[in-house]
Amino acid sequence: MPALWIAHADVTDPEAYGRYAEVASRVIPAHGGKFIARGGKYRQLEGRDFPRNVVARFPSFEAAAGCYDSPEYQEVAALAAGAAERSVVIVEIDE
C-alpha cells in the first residue's frame, strides 16, 4: 500500500534549511517519492503550529522508510536538524 511522508517544520535558519530543501528535493523523488504539498496555505486546527508543511507520497511504506533511512537522506537531514524544529511521520494509506 502507498504511504505518505508528512513533515512539519518551524524553520530557525532559513539559509541552512534552504540547502536541506534543495538536496531533499532530489533525494526524495530518487526513492519514489512525489511531493503533493510543499508549504502553501494551511490552517492549524489542533496542536503545535508548524508554519512549513510538506507531504510526499511513496509507492509503499517500505519505500518511504527506506528513503528516510538512506545514507543520502541522513546526510542532508543533518542540515535540517540544525535549521528547524521538525516533526516527521510516515503513514500508510488505506486505499
Z-matrix of the N, CA and C atoms (Angstrom, degrees):
N
C 1 1.456
C 2 1.527 1 109.50
N 3 1.324 2 116.93 1 147.81
C 4 1.463 3 120.19 2 177.93
C 5 1.523 4 111.38 3 -66.33
N 6 1.327 5 114.42 4 165.93
C 7 1.462 6 120.31 5 179.93
C 8 1.519 7 109.60 6 -142.72
N 9 1.324 8 114.65 7 155.68
C 10 1.458 9 122.11 8 175.17
C 11 1.512 10 109.33 9 -110.21
N 12 1.313 11 115.48 10 139.00
C 13 1.458 12 123.57 11 172.12
C 14 1.521 13 103.55 12 -104.81
N 15 1.320 14 117.14 13 114.23
C 16 1.458 15 122.34 14 -175.87
C 17 1.523 16 108.40 15 -114.50
N 18 1.328 17 115.37 16 121.56
C 19 1.458 18 120.77 17 -178.77
C 20 1.520 19 109.71 18 -123.59
N 21 1.312 20 115.61 19 135.77
C 22 1.465 21 122.83 20 175.56
C 23 1.519 22 106.48 21 -121.91
N 24 1.331 23 116.62 22 136.14
C 25 1.466 24 119.18 23 -177.47
C 26 1.519 25 111.41 24 -141.05
N 27 1.308 26 114.46 25 144.61
C 28 1.462 27 123.22 26 169.34
C 29 1.529 28 104.55 27 -115.29
N 30 1.324 29 116.39 28 101.27
C 31 1.463 30 122.47 29 -171.97
C 32 1.523 31 110.41 30 -75.60
N 33 1.343 32 115.39 31 128.26
C 34 1.468 33 121.41 32 178.75
C 35 1.528 34 112.08 33 -109.58
N 36 1.330 35 117.16 34 -19.31
C 37 1.467 36 122.54 35 178.09
C 38 1.525 37 107.64 36 -134.37
N 39 1.342 38 117.65 37 89.14
C 40 1.463 39 121.05 38 -174.82
C 41 1.529 40 114.09 39 -58.35
N 42 1.315 41 118.17 40 -34.78
C 43 1.467 42 120.11 41 -179.14
C 44 1.527 43 111.18 42 -66.23
N 45 1.321 44 116.80 43 -49.51
C 46 1.470 45 120.80 44 179.64
C 47 1.523 46 110.49 45 -66.34
N 48 1.326 47 117.58 46 -39.25
C 49 1.456 48 120.05 47 179.98
C 50 1.525 49 110.51 48 -66.97
N 51 1.314 50 116.75 49 -33.95
C 52 1.456 51 120.92 50 175.98
C 53 1.519 52 111.45 51 -62.19
N 54 1.336 53 117.18 52 -40.17
C 55 1.468 54 121.00 53 176.61
C 56 1.525 55 110.17 54 -64.87
N 57 1.347 56 116.66 55 -41.30
C 58 1.468 57 120.58 56 175.82
C 59 1.525 58 110.10 57 -58.73
N 60 1.331 59 116.78 58 -50.80
C 61 1.467 60 121.45 59 -176.28
C 62 1.529 61 111.48 60 -61.12
N 63 1.320 62 116.41 61 -37.46
C 64 1.468 63 120.35 62 179.82
C 65 1.528 64 111.07 63 -61.44
N 66 1.318 65 116.99 64 -47.20
C 67 1.464 66 120.69 65 -178.69
C 68 1.529 67 110.68 66 -73.89
N 69 1.332 68 117.41 67 -43.23
C 70 1.466 69 120.91 68 179.97
C 71 1.523 70 110.75 69 -60.56
N 72 1.321 71 117.33 70 -30.15
C 73 1.466 72 121.67 71 178.87
C 74 1.524 73 112.24 72 -65.57
N 75 1.319 74 116.94 73 -18.20
C 76 1.472 75 121.03 74 175.01
C 77 1.528 76 111.49 75 -98.46
N 78 1.332 77 116.56 76 -37.18
C 79 1.468 78 120.69 77 -175.64
C 80 1.526 79 110.79 78 -69.19
N 81 1.302 80 118.07 79 -45.08
C 82 1.470 81 121.09 80 -176.00
C 83 1.533 82 111.27 81 -61.29
N 84 1.345 83 120.29 82 -50.29
C 85 1.467 84 119.00 83 176.69
C 86 1.532 85 113.57 84 -62.24
N 87 1.325 86 117.58 85 -30.67
C 88 1.467 87 120.67 86 178.60
C 89 1.526 88 111.58 87 -63.74
N 90 1.330 89 116.92 88 -20.68
C 91 1.470 90 122.09 89 178.44
C 92 1.526 91 111.52 90 -103.59
N 93 1.319 92 117.46 91 15.88
C 94 1.458 93 121.00 92 176.60
C 95 1.510 94 114.98 93 93.07
N 96 1.332 95 118.03 94 2.25
C 97 1.460 96 121.07 95 -179.49
C 98 1.518 97 111.72 96 -80.75
N 99 1.319 98 115.63 97 143.72
C 100 1.460 99 122.00 98 176.04
C 101 1.529 100 107.51 99 -127.12
N 102 1.323 101 116.10 100 122.97
C 103 1.462 102 119.80 101 -179.76
C 104 1.524 103 109.73 102 -69.81
N 105 1.331 104 115.60 103 130.31
C 106 1.465 105 119.68 104 175.96
C 107 1.530 106 111.46 105 -116.89
N 108 1.316 107 117.47 106 -12.83
C 109 1.473 108 121.93 107 173.25
C 110 1.518 109 107.78 108 -153.46
N 111 1.340 110 115.47 109 131.19
C 112 1.468 111 120.66 110 178.18
C 113 1.510 112 107.24 111 -142.75
N 114 1.326 113 115.28 112 100.87
C 115 1.458 114 118.27 113 -176.79
C 116 1.525 115 108.74 114 71.08
N 117 1.303 116 116.41 115 -141.45
C 118 1.454 117 120.57 116 178.11
C 119 1.515 118 113.36 117 80.27
N 120 1.299 119 114.12 118 -179.62
C 121 1.461 120 122.82 119 -177.27
C 122 1.529 121 109.87 120 -66.21
N 123 1.320 122 115.91 121 136.94
C 124 1.459 123 121.03 122 177.41
C 125 1.526 124 108.75 123 -149.65
N 126 1.299 125 115.25 124 165.53
C 127 1.469 126 122.16 125 175.28
C 128 1.517 127 107.72 126 -135.92
N 129 1.316 128 116.96 127 117.97
C 130 1.461 129 121.84 128 178.47
C 131 1.517 130 108.21 129 -77.62
N 132 1.313 131 116.86 130 120.18
C 133 1.467 132 120.93 131 -177.35
C 134 1.523 133 112.27 132 -97.70
N 135 1.312 134 117.23 133 -38.80
C 136 1.463 135 121.42 134 179.64
C 137 1.521 136 108.84 135 -148.40
N 138 1.310 137 116.34 136 159.58
C 139 1.458 138 120.74 137 174.15
C 140 1.517 139 113.76 138 75.75
N 141 1.316 140 114.77 139 -171.04
C 142 1.458 141 122.48 140 -177.05
C 143 1.518 142 110.42 141 -67.46
N 144 1.308 143 115.61 142 138.00
C 145 1.455 144 121.75 143 178.32
C 146 1.527 145 110.10 144 -84.37
N 147 1.310 146 116.19 145 122.54
C 148 1.459 147 123.10 146 172.22
C 149 1.526 148 106.66 147 -114.63
N 150 1.327 149 118.62 148 113.95
C 151 1.460 150 120.40 149 -173.84
C 152 1.531 151 115.53 150 -69.95
N 153 1.321 152 118.72 151 -14.59
C 154 1.472 153 120.43 152 177.69
C 155 1.516 154 108.05 153 -115.47
N 156 1.325 155 116.15 154 124.31
C 157 1.459 156 122.20 155 -177.65
C 158 1.526 157 109.10 156 -129.01
N 159 1.329 158 115.82 157 130.21
C 160 1.463 159 121.47 158 -177.91
C 161 1.522 160 108.30 159 -132.88
N 162 1.341 161 115.47 160 135.53
C 163 1.458 162 121.14 161 176.69
C 164 1.531 163 108.05 162 -129.60
N 165 1.327 164 116.04 163 129.48
C 166 1.463 165 121.81 164 175.55
C 167 1.529 166 107.85 165 -124.32
N 168 1.319 167 115.71 166 138.65
C 169 1.467 168 121.69 167 178.17
C 170 1.522 169 108.45 168 -100.65
N 171 1.332 170 115.99 169 132.89
C 172 1.457 171 122.66 170 177.90
C 173 1.527 172 109.33 171 -117.65
N 174 1.321 173 117.50 172 156.69
C 175 1.468 174 119.84 173 -179.58
C 176 1.534 175 113.32 174 -66.71
N 177 1.336 176 116.75 175 -21.81
C 178 1.466 177 119.84 176 179.61
C 179 1.526 178 109.95 177 -156.58
N 180 1.321 179 115.03 178 162.51
C 181 1.466 180 120.66 179 174.66
C 182 1.530 181 110.07 180 -59.58
N 183 1.340 182 115.16 181 -41.34
C 184 1.461 183 120.57 182 -178.42
C 185 1.530 184 111.29 183 -63.57
N 186 1.330 185 117.31 184 -38.33
C 187 1.467 186 120.46 185 178.31
C 188 1.524 187 110.65 186 -65.27
N 189 1.321 188 117.11 187 -41.82
C 190 1.467 189 121.03 188 179.30
C 191 1.525 190 110.57 189 -65.11
N 192 1.327 191 116.63 190 -45.92
C 193 1.468 192 120.55 191 179.37
C 194 1.529 193 110.25 192 -65.41
N 195 1.326 194 117.08 193 -39.30
C 196 1.453 195 121.06 194 178.45
C 197 1.513 196 112.29 195 -62.88
N 198 1.322 197 116.57 196 -37.48
C 199 1.463 198 120.90 197 176.45
C 200 1.523 199 109.71 198 -63.64
N 201 1.328 200 116.63 199 -50.34
C 202 1.464 201 120.19 200 -178.61
C 203 1.527 202 111.37 201 -59.89
N 204 1.327 203 116.80 202 -41.06
C 205 1.461 204 121.80 203 -176.87
C 206 1.528 205 113.39 204 -80.31
N 207 1.328 206 117.31 205 -10.47
C 208 1.467 207 120.31 206 -175.21
C 209 1.526 208 111.25 207 -64.42
N 210 1.329 209 116.44 208 148.46
C 211 1.469 210 119.52 209 177.20
C 212 1.535 211 112.15 210 -58.20
N 213 1.341 212 117.02 211 -36.26
C 214 1.465 213 120.20 212 -179.53
C 215 1.528 214 111.26 213 -62.63
N 216 1.341 215 116.24 214 -44.29
C 217 1.463 216 118.62 215 -179.01
C 218 1.528 217 110.61 216 -73.42
N 219 1.306 218 118.06 217 -42.36
C 220 1.457 219 120.07 218 -178.37
C 221 1.528 220 111.53 219 -61.65
N 222 1.318 221 116.98 220 -33.72
C 223 1.466 222 120.06 221 177.19
C 224 1.526 223 110.83 222 -63.35
N 225 1.314 224 116.82 223 -44.71
C 226 1.461 225 119.96 224 -178.73
C 227 1.537 226 111.53 225 -78.82
N 228 1.316 227 117.95 226 -25.59
C 229 1.460 228 120.81 227 179.14
C 230 1.522 229 111.66 228 -61.44
N 231 1.318 230 117.01 229 -26.34
C 232 1.466 231 120.39 230 177.41
C 233 1.529 232 110.72 231 -61.73
N 234 1.328 233 117.14 232 -33.63
C 235 1.471 234 120.13 233 176.04
C 236 1.528 235 110.56 234 -64.26
N 237 1.320 236 116.35 235 -43.91
C 238 1.461 237 120.55 236 -178.96
C 239 1.516 238 111.32 237 -66.83
N 240 1.331 239 116.61 238 -37.38
C 241 1.465 240 120.57 239 -177.89
C 242 1.515 241 111.80 240 -59.35
N 243 1.322 242 117.26 241 -36.56
C 244 1.455 243 120.40 242 -179.98
C 245 1.513 244 113.88 243 -90.57
N 246 1.338 245 117.05 244 -3.19
C 247 1.458 246 120.48 245 -173.97
C 248 1.518 247 113.95 246 -117.05
N 249 1.335 248 116.85 247 -3.39
C 250 1.470 249 119.17 248 -177.23
C 251 1.524 250 110.08 249 -163.83
N 252 1.309 251 114.30 250 153.90
C 253 1.468 252 119.84 251 166.31
C 254 1.517 253 104.49 252 -91.05
N 255 1.348 254 116.52 253 126.26
C 256 1.462 255 119.40 254 -172.74
C 257 1.515 256 112.29 255 -131.01
N 258 1.308 257 113.18 256 158.46
C 259 1.455 258 123.15 257 168.81
C 260 1.522 259 105.76 258 -131.71
N 261 1.332 260 117.26 259 128.24
C 262 1.460 261 121.36 260 -179.33
C 263 1.523 262 107.61 261 -132.05
N 264 1.340 263 116.17 262 132.71
C 265 1.465 264 120.72 263 179.46
C 266 1.522 265 108.47 264 -141.35
N 267 1.337 266 115.69 265 147.68
C 268 1.449 267 121.87 266 173.00
C 269 1.527 268 106.81 267 -111.20
N 270 1.335 269 115.40 268 130.85
C 271 1.463 270 120.76 269 -178.01
C 272 1.521 271 109.40 270 -128.47
N 273 1.321 272 116.40 271 125.42
C 274 1.452 273 119.59 272 176.48
C 275 1.526 274 109.27 273 -72.09
N 276 1.327 275 115.73 274 139.12
C 277 1.468 276 121.78 275 179.83
C 278 1.516 277 109.03 276 -90.85
N 279 1.299 278 116.44 277 129.70
C 280 1.463 279 122.49 278 177.80
C 281 1.528 280 107.66 279 -93.24
N 282 1.326 281 116.25 280 92.68
C 283 1.465 282 119.73 281 -178.77
C 284 1.505 283 111.04 282 -103.11
